[in-house]
């Protein structure tokens, strides 16, 4: 077996872990999963052929070389865009799982041919979801606090599971969050969020905690991404919410509901941790779309 073939074979386990996470967390179709698997396999074969034995060795220039090669080989712009999306998600997964130290694909702008608007939950459904756990039980107290912080703070999954005890400032009604690129931001905490977190922290004191993170398993270990996803899905089912409810939808709801109620776009950008306000502006389209529908439905000249 050649060196490149050996390296490519060594990456197979990482690809399997990524695909398993994609199946559970995103509920992708078999067709999409097959496309992602094929794209990442082709990418891993390319980097292995360049003598890369560890994905920590990959740099941005190597990814760019691969993309140029795909275009030269006759792939359409749409196919290359899909390929880049798969590679970006793969490297992001490796970084979030602490398999690699860096994300060489993180600063690529994915060419989106069709910009999809984020899906949010109406306030009534968010309330149903957060009310679904039983806070009188240990797991229920933890899960109430998790759902509350997802929505009240607009947290990403990785931000929530990595939140440390010292990041909480309940007396100051704030939480310190480390987002993408290790950038830190301060997010206000409302009274309801503070109350649910305090209930959970009282329970946490009685658990055999072995980690500094706020949210842990009953064995005291750091909460995993898959567990965080399963918590949201579990209570979405209990609350009889329609569709495939995901943690990121609570982040979308956080932003959309703030803007719907008159929040400043720059403030929402800061709370979401977006480096570019253009990323935050997609939520204004959601609000405008909602206003347009209301105008057409209720105005005499709509």
Residue pairs with C-beta under 8 A, 6 or more apart in sequence:
1 9
3 48
3 51
4 45
4 48
4 49
4 50
4 51
5 48
6 48
7 47
7 48
7 51
7 52
7 53
8 44
8 45
8 48
8 49
10 53
11 44
11 48
11 55
14 55
14 94
14 99
15 37
15 40
15 41
15 44
15 90
17 93
17 97
18 40
18 89
18 90
18 93
18 94
19 33
19 36
19 37
21 93
21 225
21 226
22 28
22 33
22 36
22 89
23 33
24 226
24 229
24 230
25 225
25 226
25 229
25 246
26 246
27 244
28 36
35 82
35 86
36 86
36 89
39 82
39 83
39 86
39 87
40 86
40 87
40 90
42 83
43 66
43 83
43 86
43 87
43 90
46 66
46 69
47 55
47 58
47 62
47 66
50 62
52 58
52 62
55 91
55 94
55 99
55 100
56 100
56 101
56 102
58 91
58 104
59 104
60 104
60 105
60 107
60 108
62 104
63 87
63 104
63 105
63 108
66 87
67 80
67 83
67 84
70 79
70 80
70 83
71 77
71 80
75 83
77 111
77 113
78 113
80 111
81 110
81 111
81 112
81 113
84 105
84 108
84 110
84 111
85 110
87 105
88 105
88 106
88 108
88 110
90 105
91 100
91 103
91 104
91 105
91 106
92 103
92 105
92 106
94 100
94 103
95 101
95 102
95 103
95 106
96 158
96 225
97 225
106 180
106 181
115 282
117 282
117 285
117 286
117 289
118 248
118 249
118 252
118 255
118 256
118 282
118 283
118 286
119 243
119 249
119 252
120 249
120 252
120 253
120 255
120 256
120 257
120 286
121 129
121 241
121 245
121 249
121 250
121 253
123 253
123 257
125 239
125 241
126 151
126 250
126 253
126 257
128 239
128 240
128 241
129 147
129 232
129 235
129 236
129 239
129 241
129 245
129 250
130 144
130 147
130 148
130 151
131 239
132 147
132 235
132 236
132 238
132 239
133 139
133 140
133 141
133 143
133 144
133 147
133 235
134 140
135 141
135 144
135 196
135 199
138 203
138 206
138 207
138 218
139 218
141 196
141 199
141 200
141 202
141 203
142 200
142 203
142 204
142 215
143 231
143 234
143 235
144 196
144 199
144 200
145 193
145 196
145 197
145 199
145 200
145 215
146 160
146 215
146 228
146 231
147 231
147 232
147 235
147 250
148 192
148 193
148 196
148 197
149 155
149 160
149 163
149 175
149 193
149 197
150 160
150 232
150 247
150 250
150 251
150 254
151 250
151 253
151 254
152 189
152 190
152 192
152 193
152 254
153 175
153 177
153 187
153 189
153 193
153 254
153 271
154 187
154 250
154 251
154 254
154 255
154 271
154 272
155 163
155 177
155 251
156 179
156 247
156 248
156 251
157 225
157 228
157 229
157 247
157 248
158 225
159 177
159 178
159 179
160 215
160 223
160 228
160 247
161 213
161 215
161 222
161 223
161 224
161 225
161 228
162 178
162 213
163 175
163 177
163 213
163 214
163 215
164 212
164 213
164 214
165 212
165 213
165 214
166 212
167 175
167 176
167 177
167 178
167 214
168 175
168 176
168 197
168 214
169 175
169 176
170 189
170 194
170 197
170 198
173 188
173 189
173 190
173 194
174 186
174 187
174 188
174 189
175 186
175 187
175 189
176 184
176 185
176 186
177 184
177 185
177 186
177 187
177 273
178 184
179 185
179 273
180 273
180 275
181 275
183 273
183 275
185 270
185 271
185 273
187 271
188 271
189 197
197 214
200 214
200 215
201 214
204 214
204 216
207 216
207 218
207 220
208 219
208 220
209 216
209 220
210 216
210 219
210 220
210 221
211 220
211 221
211 222
213 222
213 223
215 223
215 228
216 222
216 223
217 223
217 227
228 247
229 246
229 247
232 245
232 246
232 247
232 250
233 245
233 246
236 245
251 272
252 283
252 286
254 271
254 272
255 268
255 272
255 280
255 283
256 283
256 286
256 287
258 267
258 268
258 271
259 265
259 268
259 283
259 284
259 286
259 287
260 287
260 290
265 277
265 280
265 281
265 284
266 277
268 280
268 283
269 277
269 279
269 280
272 279
272 280
274 280
295 302
296 302
